[in-house]
Amino acid sequence: MKIGVDLGGTKIETIVLNKQGKAVWRKRTETPQGNYLGTLDAIKHLIDQAKLKFTLSINHPVGIGTPGALFFDKHQKDLVLKNSNSTALNGRPFLVDIKKYLACEVYLENDANCFALAEALSGQGTDLNKVPASVFGVILGTGVGGGVVIHQRLLSGRHHIAGEWGHNALAASALLALPESERNRSCYCGRKDCIETYVSGPGLAKSYRLRFGEDKSSKDIIDGMRNGDAQACLIWHNYLEQLAASLAQVVNILDPELIVLGGGMSQISEIYEALTEKMQQHVFTENFSTLVLPAKLGDSAGVFGAAWLTA
């Protein structure tokens, strides 16, 4: 049995997977807003229920997926959370504390890594003729994240930043195609022109605003593109070029067998009609054949991925 917890800003969900990786129990509760100790208690309550129901020992391991980024704190010398929408967790030694609460081994990863693991082992990766040896899972939403799965195991990296492609600089070929007035975008990480500032949902909206001086949501821009609006079509064309060039950088380094796109922007079907062809222009091979597919698990990916952390 595998136990996973998806810790979100509004809800906490727990899942139990059987030996075949199928969900046999799920339960959720509201996240105690702004209450760090209350959040720890809520997680423990759900885990205690799961272990009791399936007669699992108290030290049975647990996987937890969290929003935000995980960093090693120089002073506490342990993982702390930053930029989490569960704001009570930010800057706290959450991993140390939850291990004490649960009295078991806990595996902690951010939501992008859990997404990648879930799609590799319970989602799109299971629909292929064979389990893919390498998967790159992409979050295209309010931000841009990613995770890397190699031989069914998550790759975290020395600094716990493997897969953070959204904080590479946008490829020069895509950047220089824009007027100077649309470049030099500040990212929350402190750098400029990160991929995230272009291919996220807010990045798409910013591209439109900088070009035409008008505020439109990413949804309105997509609707305009579908209705043949010339301005929306131009911004959408630029967006695809930026996304293709950015993903091609990942392919040239990692060369994954499968790329899975998740997050709100991944639901735009037009992405898949042209993306592979546009990536071919930037990839270091004449026979680019990596599958690029939309996520299969939707908002269930986080909790499935968390459970697979314990494998």
Summary of the structure (lengths in Angstrom):
residues: 311
radius of gyration: 20.1
end to end distance: 9.4
largest distance: 62.5
contacts: 1077
relative contact order: 0.15
helix: 42%
strand: 23%
